[in-house]
Amino acid sequence: MDSSVFSHLMVQSASRIKEAEAYTVKRDMYERMKFPTDYYVGIRGIRGIGKTTLLLQLAREYKNPIYLSVDWSYLKPYSLYEIIKYAGKQGFDSFFIDEIHYQQNWASELKTLYDEGYKNIFFTGSSAIGLQKGADISRRAVIFDLPPACFREYLAIKKGIGSKKLQLNELAGKRKEVLAECISSYAMLDEYLNYGGVLYDKKEFDEKFLNALKKIIADDLAYFREIDLNYETNIMKLLYLIATTTSFETNFSKIASALGVQKNTAKRMIEDLEKAGCVKTVFPCKSGYGLVRKEPKIFLPFPFTAFLSRQLFKEPLKGRIREEFFVQHAPVSCYLKTKRGEKTADFMIGKQIFEVGGVSKTTVQNPDFLVTDGVEVTENKIPLFLFGFL
């Protein structure tokens, strides 16, 4: 590797790591990643959720770290193996690699570095698909899936409001006490519903998120299968379809018909989006053949629904936003399938049943807990926004 190029890398690395001094708030997952390990550590997730910041914060925990982003143009002529080997000879012993999926043979090169005794390698990738491609490194790396920032994390990072992390049984059993502690944060809920999850500044949010979404579709999905312009167009149509449909339950035949594709193609599109972290599926509360015959319910992570609705100059559907907030924050086990002529509650968590709705929602479905808008607490009613502190 050219020494002048490496000198430039060292300067840029030191500058980026120093920037992390200002990032005092850390994602929940941070503590799980910084322990000494014989494994490499990978961080994957959608764009804009703080992977680079997390990587730089981790770099500050080590004595001789070097940070690099694989997509830096001046590093293009060099392989990842070549860069790390050269850095090691210069005394660096901890390596923090951003956007690793841009390196064509990243997995095989990590495998070689591991087999040669290199330790303390941390890396990020923009999607689950990108990090699954290539040589098998499952015995050499622990992969963490970084989700979109929850409401509690968003308050801490964007507003400087620290809050206690709650357990579900604590929330259910002490909801009045929890409400008293958290009620001041309710005023920030609407901002989170529209701009939460990813951590872009509000002023340039839509432009940055649109660019990120385009890269997910055009670049990240290509790591899984060959795609063309028609596929990209259909993926966007599918996302718009989900975002603008109340409590959307997948029907692959209808999706295929709407998009003009085969049913198996529609299934693959949903699978691709889920692997890329762009959708979350929740299966019905069935087992055996009953589970196989019923189709999952599809949700979008924050802020997809609000963003896609704004692109169409529509108000986001409140019912969808409520359920997506609940599913993103609560450890949902399954959804309850409504039978014809009956009213059924929405979700199960373990053996408890939860119904999600507006402030006027009643208990006709006989749930264990009613999860509603607003801040009212009754015998079995829990404000929806409090689930953001789990």
VEXLUM-794035 format. One record per residue (C-alpha): x, y, z. Coordinates in steps of 0.5 Angstrom, whole numbers. Example, Ala and Ser with C-alpha at 12.3 -4.5 7.8 and 13.67 -1.06 7.14 Angstrom:
<lumzas>
<lumza xx="25" yy="-9" zz="16"/>
<lumza xx="27" yy="-2" zz="14"/>
</lumzas>
This chain:
<lumzas>
<lumza xx="0" yy="0" zz="0"/>
<lumza xx="3" yy="7" zz="-2"/>
<lumza xx="5" yy="10" zz="5"/>
<lumza xx="2" yy="17" zz="3"/>
<lumza xx="-5" yy="14" zz="2"/>
<lumza xx="-4" yy="11" zz="9"/>
<lumza xx="-2" yy="17" zz="12"/>
<lumza xx="-8" yy="21" zz="9"/>
<lumza xx="-12" yy="15" zz="12"/>
<lumza xx="-9" yy="16" zz="19"/>
<lumza xx="-11" yy="23" zz="19"/>
<lumza xx="-18" yy="22" zz="16"/>
<lumza xx="-19" yy="16" zz="22"/>
<lumza xx="-16" yy="21" zz="27"/>
<lumza xx="-21" yy="26" zz="25"/>
<lumza xx="-27" yy="22" zz="25"/>
<lumza xx="-26" yy="18" zz="32"/>
<lumza xx="-25" yy="25" zz="35"/>
<lumza xx="-31" yy="27" zz="32"/>
<lumza xx="-34" yy="22" zz="37"/>
<lumza xx="-33" yy="26" zz="43"/>
<lumza xx="-39" yy="30" zz="42"/>
<lumza xx="-43" yy="23" zz="41"/>
<lumza xx="-45" yy="22" zz="49"/>
<lumza xx="-51" yy="18" zz="48"/>
<lumza xx="-50" yy="11" zz="46"/>
<lumza xx="-55" yy="6" zz="43"/>
<lumza xx="-58" yy="1" zz="47"/>
<lumza xx="-54" yy="-5" zz="44"/>
<lumza xx="-47" yy="-1" zz="45"/>
<lumza xx="-46" yy="-5" zz="52"/>
<lumza xx="-47" yy="-11" zz="48"/>
<lumza xx="-41" yy="-10" zz="43"/>
<lumza xx="-35" yy="-7" zz="47"/>
<lumza xx="-33" yy="-13" zz="51"/>
<lumza xx="-27" yy="-17" zz="49"/>
<lumza xx="-28" yy="-23" zz="44"/>
<lumza xx="-25" yy="-28" zz="40"/>
<lumza xx="-30" yy="-26" zz="35"/>
<lumza xx="-30" yy="-20" zz="30"/>
<lumza xx="-36" yy="-16" zz="31"/>
<lumza xx="-41" yy="-14" zz="25"/>
<lumza xx="-47" yy="-9" zz="26"/>
<lumza xx="-52" yy="-9" zz="20"/>
<lumza xx="-58" yy="-5" zz="19"/>
<lumza xx="-62" yy="0" zz="15"/>
<lumza xx="-59" yy="7" zz="13"/>
<lumza xx="-59" yy="13" zz="18"/>
<lumza xx="-60" yy="9" zz="24"/>
<lumza xx="-53" yy="11" zz="27"/>
<lumza xx="-48" yy="5" zz="25"/>
<lumza xx="-43" yy="9" zz="24"/>
<lumza xx="-43" yy="13" zz="30"/>
<lumza xx="-44" yy="7" zz="34"/>
<lumza xx="-37" yy="4" zz="30"/>
<lumza xx="-34" yy="11" zz="32"/>
<lumza xx="-36" yy="11" zz="39"/>
<lumza xx="-33" yy="3" zz="40"/>
<lumza xx="-26" yy="6" zz="37"/>
<lumza xx="-26" yy="10" zz="43"/>
<lumza xx="-25" yy="4" zz="47"/>
<lumza xx="-19" yy="2" zz="44"/>
<lumza xx="-12" yy="4" zz="45"/>
<lumza xx="-9" yy="4" zz="38"/>
<lumza xx="-15" yy="4" zz="33"/>
<lumza xx="-16" yy="6" zz="26"/>
<lumza xx="-23" yy="7" zz="22"/>
<lumza xx="-24" yy="7" zz="15"/>
<lumza xx="-30" yy="7" zz="10"/>
<lumza xx="-29" yy="2" zz="5"/>
<lumza xx="-33" yy="7" zz="0"/>
<lumza xx="-27" yy="12" zz="1"/>
<lumza xx="-25" yy="13" zz="-6"/>
<lumza xx="-18" yy="13" zz="-5"/>
<lumza xx="-18" yy="6" zz="-2"/>
<lumza xx="-21" yy="3" zz="-8"/>
<lumza xx="-15" yy="1" zz="-11"/>
<lumza xx="-13" yy="-3" zz="-5"/>
<lumza xx="-16" yy="-10" zz="-2"/>
<lumza xx="-19" yy="-10" zz="5"/>
<lumza xx="-14" yy="-15" zz="7"/>
<lumza xx="-8" yy="-11" zz="4"/>
<lumza xx="-10" yy="-4" zz="8"/>
<lumza xx="-11" yy="-8" zz="15"/>
<lumza xx="-4" yy="-12" zz="14"/>
<lumza xx="-1" yy="-5" zz="13"/>
<lumza xx="-4" yy="-2" zz="18"/>
<lumza xx="-2" yy="-8" zz="23"/>
<lumza xx="5" yy="-7" zz="21"/>
<lumza xx="4" yy="1" zz="23"/>
<lumza xx="2" yy="-1" zz="30"/>
<lumza xx="-5" yy="-1" zz="30"/>
<lumza xx="-9" yy="-7" zz="33"/>
<lumza xx="-16" yy="-5" zz="33"/>
<lumza xx="-20" yy="-4" zz="26"/>
<lumza xx="-26" yy="-1" zz="25"/>
<lumza xx="-29" yy="-2" zz="18"/>
<lumza xx="-35" yy="2" zz="15"/>
<lumza xx="-39" yy="0" zz="9"/>
<lumza xx="-36" yy="-7" zz="9"/>
<lumza xx="-41" yy="-9" zz="4"/>
<lumza xx="-38" yy="-4" zz="-2"/>
<lumza xx="-31" yy="-9" zz="-2"/>
<lumza xx="-33" yy="-15" zz="-6"/>
<lumza xx="-29" yy="-20" zz="-3"/>
<lumza xx="-30" yy="-18" zz="4"/>
<lumza xx="-32" yy="-24" zz="7"/>
<lumza xx="-26" yy="-28" zz="5"/>
<lumza xx="-21" yy="-23" zz="7"/>
<lumza xx="-24" yy="-23" zz="14"/>
<lumza xx="-24" yy="-30" zz="14"/>
<lumza xx="-16" yy="-30" zz="12"/>
<lumza xx="-15" yy="-24" zz="17"/>
<lumza xx="-18" yy="-28" zz="23"/>
<lumza xx="-14" yy="-34" zz="21"/>
<lumza xx="-8" yy="-30" zz="21"/>
<lumza xx="-9" yy="-28" zz="28"/>
<lumza xx="-12" yy="-21" zz="27"/>
<lumza xx="-16" yy="-19" zz="33"/>
<lumza xx="-21" yy="-13" zz="34"/>
<lumza xx="-24" yy="-12" zz="28"/>
<lumza xx="-31" yy="-9" zz="28"/>
<lumza xx="-35" yy="-7" zz="22"/>
<lumza xx="-42" yy="-5" zz="19"/>
<lumza xx="-46" yy="-6" zz="13"/>
<lumza xx="-52" yy="-3" zz="10"/>
<lumza xx="-57" yy="-9" zz="10"/>
<lumza xx="-58" yy="-16" zz="13"/>
<lumza xx="-57" yy="-18" zz="5"/>
<lumza xx="-50" yy="-15" zz="4"/>
<lumza xx="-47" yy="-18" zz="10"/>
<lumza xx="-50" yy="-25" zz="8"/>
<lumza xx="-47" yy="-25" zz="2"/>
<lumza xx="-40" yy="-28" zz="1"/>
<lumza xx="-36" yy="-33" zz="5"/>
<lumza xx="-38" yy="-36" zz="11"/>
<lumza xx="-36" yy="-32" zz="17"/>
<lumza xx="-41" yy="-35" zz="22"/>
<lumza xx="-35" yy="-38" zz="26"/>
<lumza xx="-31" yy="-32" zz="26"/>
<lumza xx="-36" yy="-26" zz="27"/>
<lumza xx="-42" yy="-24" zz="32"/>
<lumza xx="-47" yy="-20" zz="28"/>
<lumza xx="-51" yy="-15" zz="31"/>
<lumza xx="-58" yy="-13" zz="28"/>
<lumza xx="-59" yy="-5" zz="30"/>
<lumza xx="-66" yy="-4" zz="29"/>
<lumza xx="-69" yy="3" zz="28"/>
<lumza xx="-68" yy="8" zz="34"/>
<lumza xx="-74" yy="7" zz="39"/>
<lumza xx="-78" yy="13" zz="42"/>
<lumza xx="-73" yy="12" zz="48"/>
<lumza xx="-67" yy="12" zz="45"/>
<lumza xx="-70" yy="18" zz="40"/>
<lumza xx="-71" yy="22" zz="46"/>
<lumza xx="-64" yy="21" zz="49"/>
<lumza xx="-60" yy="22" zz="42"/>
<lumza xx="-64" yy="28" zz="39"/>
<lumza xx="-67" yy="31" zz="45"/>
<lumza xx="-62" yy="30" zz="51"/>
<lumza xx="-68" yy="27" zz="55"/>
<lumza xx="-65" yy="21" zz="59"/>
<lumza xx="-71" yy="15" zz="61"/>
<lumza xx="-71" yy="9" zz="65"/>
<lumza xx="-71" yy="3" zz="60"/>
<lumza xx="-77" yy="-1" zz="62"/>
<lumza xx="-79" yy="-8" zz="63"/>
<lumza xx="-86" yy="-10" zz="60"/>
<lumza xx="-89" yy="-13" zz="67"/>
<lumza xx="-86" yy="-7" zz="70"/>
<lumza xx="-90" yy="-2" zz="65"/>
<lumza xx="-97" yy="-7" zz="66"/>
<lumza xx="-96" yy="-7" zz="73"/>
<lumza xx="-94" yy="0" zz="75"/>
<lumza xx="-97" yy="4" zz="69"/>
<lumza xx="-99" yy="10" zz="73"/>
<lumza xx="-92" yy="11" zz="76"/>
<lumza xx="-89" yy="10" zz="70"/>
<lumza xx="-94" yy="15" zz="66"/>
<lumza xx="-92" yy="20" zz="72"/>
<lumza xx="-85" yy="19" zz="70"/>
<lumza xx="-85" yy="20" zz="63"/>
<lumza xx="-91" yy="24" zz="61"/>
<lumza xx="-87" yy="30" zz="59"/>
<lumza xx="-84" yy="26" zz="53"/>
<lumza xx="-91" yy="25" zz="50"/>
<lumza xx="-91" yy="32" zz="47"/>
<lumza xx="-85" yy="29" zz="43"/>
<lumza xx="-89" yy="23" zz="40"/>
<lumza xx="-92" yy="26" zz="34"/>
<lumza xx="-85" yy="28" zz="32"/>
<lumza xx="-82" yy="21" zz="33"/>
<lumza xx="-88" yy="18" zz="29"/>
<lumza xx="-87" yy="23" zz="23"/>
<lumza xx="-79" yy="23" zz="23"/>
<lumza xx="-77" yy="18" zz="28"/>
<lumza xx="-73" yy="11" zz="27"/>
<lumza xx="-67" yy="14" zz="23"/>
<lumza xx="-63" yy="20" zz="26"/>
<lumza xx="-63" yy="25" zz="20"/>
<lumza xx="-64" yy="32" zz="22"/>
<lumza xx="-71" yy="34" zz="21"/>
<lumza xx="-70" yy="40" zz="16"/>
<lumza xx="-67" yy="35" zz="11"/>
<lumza xx="-70" yy="29" zz="13"/>
<lumza xx="-74" yy="27" zz="7"/>
<lumza xx="-69" yy="29" zz="2"/>
<lumza xx="-64" yy="24" zz="6"/>
<lumza xx="-69" yy="19" zz="7"/>
<lumza xx="-71" yy="19" zz="0"/>
<lumza xx="-64" yy="18" zz="-2"/>
<lumza xx="-63" yy="12" zz="3"/>
<lumza xx="-69" yy="9" zz="1"/>
<lumza xx="-66" yy="9" zz="-7"/>
<lumza xx="-60" yy="6" zz="-5"/>
<lumza xx="-63" yy="0" zz="-1"/>
<lumza xx="-67" yy="-1" zz="-7"/>
<lumza xx="-62" yy="0" zz="-12"/>
<lumza xx="-56" yy="-3" zz="-9"/>
<lumza xx="-57" yy="-7" zz="-2"/>
<lumza xx="-63" yy="-11" zz="-5"/>
<lumza xx="-58" yy="-13" zz="-11"/>
<lumza xx="-53" yy="-17" zz="-6"/>
<lumza xx="-59" yy="-22" zz="-6"/>
<lumza xx="-61" yy="-23" zz="-13"/>
<lumza xx="-60" yy="-19" zz="-20"/>
<lumza xx="-65" yy="-14" zz="-20"/>
<lumza xx="-67" yy="-9" zz="-26"/>
<lumza xx="-71" yy="-3" zz="-27"/>
<lumza xx="-78" yy="-6" zz="-27"/>
<lumza xx="-76" yy="-10" zz="-20"/>
<lumza xx="-74" yy="-3" zz="-17"/>
<lumza xx="-80" yy="0" zz="-19"/>
<lumza xx="-85" yy="-5" zz="-17"/>
<lumza xx="-81" yy="-5" zz="-10"/>
<lumza xx="-83" yy="2" zz="-9"/>
<lumza xx="-90" yy="1" zz="-11"/>
<lumza xx="-90" yy="-5" zz="-6"/>
<lumza xx="-88" yy="0" zz="-1"/>
<lumza xx="-93" yy="5" zz="-2"/>
<lumza xx="-98" yy="0" zz="-2"/>
<lumza xx="-97" yy="-3" zz="5"/>
<lumza xx="-96" yy="4" zz="7"/>
<lumza xx="-103" yy="7" zz="5"/>
<lumza xx="-107" yy="0" zz="7"/>
<lumza xx="-110" yy="0" zz="14"/>
<lumza xx="-107" yy="-6" zz="18"/>
<lumza xx="-105" yy="-9" zz="12"/>
<lumza xx="-105" yy="-17" zz="11"/>
<lumza xx="-101" yy="-20" zz="6"/>
<lumza xx="-105" yy="-23" zz="0"/>
<lumza xx="-100" yy="-25" zz="-5"/>
<lumza xx="-105" yy="-26" zz="-10"/>
<lumza xx="-107" yy="-19" zz="-9"/>
<lumza xx="-100" yy="-16" zz="-9"/>
<lumza xx="-98" yy="-20" zz="-15"/>
<lumza xx="-105" yy="-18" zz="-19"/>
<lumza xx="-104" yy="-11" zz="-17"/>
<lumza xx="-96" yy="-11" zz="-19"/>
<lumza xx="-97" yy="-15" zz="-25"/>
<lumza xx="-92" yy="-20" zz="-23"/>
<lumza xx="-93" yy="-28" zz="-21"/>
<lumza xx="-95" yy="-30" zz="-14"/>
<lumza xx="-88" yy="-33" zz="-13"/>
<lumza xx="-85" yy="-26" zz="-15"/>
<lumza xx="-89" yy="-22" zz="-10"/>
<lumza xx="-87" yy="-27" zz="-4"/>
<lumza xx="-80" yy="-26" zz="-6"/>
<lumza xx="-80" yy="-18" zz="-6"/>
<lumza xx="-83" yy="-19" zz="1"/>
<lumza xx="-78" yy="-23" zz="3"/>
<lumza xx="-72" yy="-19" zz="0"/>
<lumza xx="-75" yy="-13" zz="4"/>
<lumza xx="-75" yy="-16" zz="10"/>
<lumza xx="-68" yy="-19" zz="10"/>
<lumza xx="-66" yy="-11" zz="8"/>
<lumza xx="-70" yy="-9" zz="14"/>
<lumza xx="-75" yy="-5" zz="11"/>
<lumza xx="-81" yy="-9" zz="13"/>
<lumza xx="-83" yy="-13" zz="19"/>
<lumza xx="-88" yy="-19" zz="19"/>
<lumza xx="-92" yy="-22" zz="24"/>
<lumza xx="-95" yy="-29" zz="24"/>
<lumza xx="-102" yy="-31" zz="26"/>
<lumza xx="-103" yy="-34" zz="33"/>
<lumza xx="-103" yy="-41" zz="30"/>
<lumza xx="-99" yy="-47" zz="30"/>
<lumza xx="-98" yy="-53" zz="25"/>
<lumza xx="-102" yy="-53" zz="18"/>
<lumza xx="-106" yy="-47" zz="21"/>
<lumza xx="-100" yy="-43" zz="21"/>
<lumza xx="-98" yy="-45" zz="14"/>
<lumza xx="-104" yy="-43" zz="11"/>
<lumza xx="-105" yy="-36" zz="14"/>
<lumza xx="-101" yy="-31" zz="11"/>
<lumza xx="-97" yy="-26" zz="16"/>
<lumza xx="-99" yy="-19" zz="17"/>
<lumza xx="-94" yy="-14" zz="14"/>
<lumza xx="-91" yy="-7" zz="18"/>
<lumza xx="-86" yy="-2" zz="16"/>
<lumza xx="-81" yy="0" zz="21"/>
<lumza xx="-81" yy="8" zz="23"/>
<lumza xx="-81" yy="12" zz="19"/>
<lumza xx="-83" yy="9" zz="13"/>
<lumza xx="-90" yy="10" zz="13"/>
<lumza xx="-90" yy="17" zz="15"/>
<lumza xx="-85" yy="19" zz="10"/>
<lumza xx="-88" yy="15" zz="4"/>
<lumza xx="-95" yy="18" zz="6"/>
<lumza xx="-92" yy="25" zz="5"/>
<lumza xx="-89" yy="23" zz="-2"/>
<lumza xx="-96" yy="22" zz="-4"/>
<lumza xx="-99" yy="28" zz="0"/>
<lumza xx="-103" yy="24" zz="4"/>
<lumza xx="-104" yy="24" zz="12"/>
<lumza xx="-101" yy="17" zz="15"/>
<lumza xx="-106" yy="12" zz="17"/>
<lumza xx="-107" yy="13" zz="24"/>
<lumza xx="-109" yy="5" zz="25"/>
<lumza xx="-103" yy="3" zz="21"/>
<lumza xx="-98" yy="8" zz="25"/>
<lumza xx="-101" yy="6" zz="32"/>
<lumza xx="-100" yy="-2" zz="30"/>
<lumza xx="-93" yy="-1" zz="28"/>
<lumza xx="-91" yy="3" zz="34"/>
<lumza xx="-93" yy="-2" zz="38"/>
<lumza xx="-90" yy="-8" zz="34"/>
<lumza xx="-83" yy="-4" zz="34"/>
<lumza xx="-83" yy="-3" zz="41"/>
<lumza xx="-87" yy="-9" zz="44"/>
<lumza xx="-84" yy="-16" zz="44"/>
<lumza xx="-90" yy="-19" zz="40"/>
<lumza xx="-91" yy="-26" zz="39"/>
<lumza xx="-97" yy="-26" zz="34"/>
<lumza xx="-103" yy="-23" zz="31"/>
<lumza xx="-110" yy="-25" zz="33"/>
<lumza xx="-114" yy="-27" zz="26"/>
<lumza xx="-121" yy="-24" zz="26"/>
<lumza xx="-126" yy="-29" zz="24"/>
<lumza xx="-132" yy="-27" zz="20"/>
<lumza xx="-138" yy="-24" zz="25"/>
<lumza xx="-133" yy="-24" zz="31"/>
<lumza xx="-129" yy="-18" zz="34"/>
<lumza xx="-122" yy="-20" zz="36"/>
<lumza xx="-116" yy="-17" zz="39"/>
<lumza xx="-110" yy="-15" zz="36"/>
<lumza xx="-104" yy="-18" zz="39"/>
<lumza xx="-101" yy="-23" zz="44"/>
<lumza xx="-95" yy="-22" zz="48"/>
<lumza xx="-93" yy="-29" zz="51"/>
<lumza xx="-100" yy="-31" zz="54"/>
<lumza xx="-103" yy="-24" zz="54"/>
<lumza xx="-108" yy="-21" zz="49"/>
<lumza xx="-107" yy="-13" zz="47"/>
<lumza xx="-112" yy="-9" zz="43"/>
<lumza xx="-109" yy="-3" zz="40"/>
<lumza xx="-113" yy="3" zz="38"/>
<lumza xx="-116" yy="10" zz="39"/>
<lumza xx="-118" yy="14" zz="45"/>
<lumza xx="-125" yy="11" zz="44"/>
<lumza xx="-123" yy="4" zz="43"/>
<lumza xx="-127" yy="-1" zz="48"/>
<lumza xx="-126" yy="-7" zz="51"/>
<lumza xx="-131" yy="-11" zz="47"/>
<lumza xx="-125" yy="-16" zz="44"/>
<lumza xx="-124" yy="-18" zz="52"/>
<lumza xx="-116" yy="-16" zz="51"/>
<lumza xx="-112" yy="-17" zz="58"/>
<lumza xx="-110" yy="-10" zz="56"/>
<lumza xx="-112" yy="-4" zz="52"/>
<lumza xx="-107" yy="0" zz="48"/>
<lumza xx="-109" yy="7" zz="46"/>
<lumza xx="-107" yy="14" zz="44"/>
<lumza xx="-107" yy="20" zz="49"/>
<lumza xx="-105" yy="19" zz="57"/>
<lumza xx="-111" yy="16" zz="60"/>
<lumza xx="-109" yy="10" zz="65"/>
<lumza xx="-115" yy="6" zz="67"/>
<lumza xx="-116" yy="-1" zz="70"/>
<lumza xx="-113" yy="-5" zz="64"/>
<lumza xx="-112" yy="1" zz="59"/>
<lumza xx="-104" yy="3" zz="58"/>
<lumza xx="-102" yy="9" zz="54"/>
<lumza xx="-99" yy="7" zz="47"/>
<lumza xx="-93" yy="12" zz="48"/>
<lumza xx="-91" yy="9" zz="54"/>
<lumza xx="-89" yy="2" zz="50"/>
<lumza xx="-84" yy="7" zz="47"/>
<lumza xx="-80" yy="6" zz="54"/>
<lumza xx="-79" yy="-1" zz="53"/>
</lumzas>
